[in-house]
Amino acid sequence: NPQLASPEILADKDGIFAYFIANNIPNGLLGLTIIGILAAAMSTIDTGINSTSTVFYCNFWEPFTQKMDSKTLRNMSVMRNCSLIFGMLVIIAAYLIYQSSSSIINIWWKVGALFLNSLLGLFLLMRINKKAGKKSGITALIVGMAFITWATLTSDLDHPLASPFHYMMGLPVGILIMITVGLIVTCFVDETVGESQDPLVYSEEARQSIARKRKRAKKNIFAD
């Protein structure tokens, strides 16, 4: 029933759903709806923060600090501190989005798609050409992200060097550019990996020790 809302409400695309919840849902069902929205939001944010902390610890903290012999409680302390830092960053980002008075969906399409489409283009490049390696991947990623960033940030500007098309059109074009650049680089750069006589980074005993510690860490995470 769009006639029940004023033209000002209908003009605000992000406010239509909130207006409907506040004015057209019975009180009892209204309370359950608000509880459901808050629970879903808290669950999503909590999962994102904890997952980000886990990824940071396993892929950056452990390999670069090489603290494989650290205790489980110390590992949990690092992850809790990461969760605190990422949580503060999320609050700051939410405040900046609120102050910008723009649609959060548009911001997500612009900022989130910048990274997601870059990863998608890199993934497709590795799947299309098995010879693609580190050099071609990095070159394609730099060129593709530069194009997607230019298309996303300048599509709304009135400038001769601004993007002439909508920013969402730049996302698939950027992926195609990444794949094309990666394929071209593989034609001129030899990225075949030869046989190496150097020992592995970790011995089999060290790998088993790391696996046991991560297994204990997972149990402590679930218990926590």
LINPESUL-V313155 format. One line per field, one symbol per residue. psi: psi as a letter, one per 20 degrees, with the letter a starting at -180 (. if undefined). burial: + if it has 9 or more other C-alpha atoms within 8 Angstrom, else -. Layout:
psi->???
burial->???
//
This chain:
psi->miiiqqhhghhnhiigghggghiipqgghgghggggggggggggggggghggggggghiggghhikmijqqghhghgghghghgghghhgggghghghhikrphghgghggghggghghghgghghhgoiipbgghggghgggghgghgghghjhjqnqhjrpirqhhhighhhghgggggghghhhipokpprppiqqrgprhghghgggghhghhgghggh.
burial->--------++----++--+++---+----+--+---------------++-+++++++-++++--------+--++-+++-++--++---------+---------++++-++++-++-+++-+++-----++-+++-+++-+++-++++++-++------++--++--+++-++++++-+++-++----+---------------+--+--+--++--+----
//
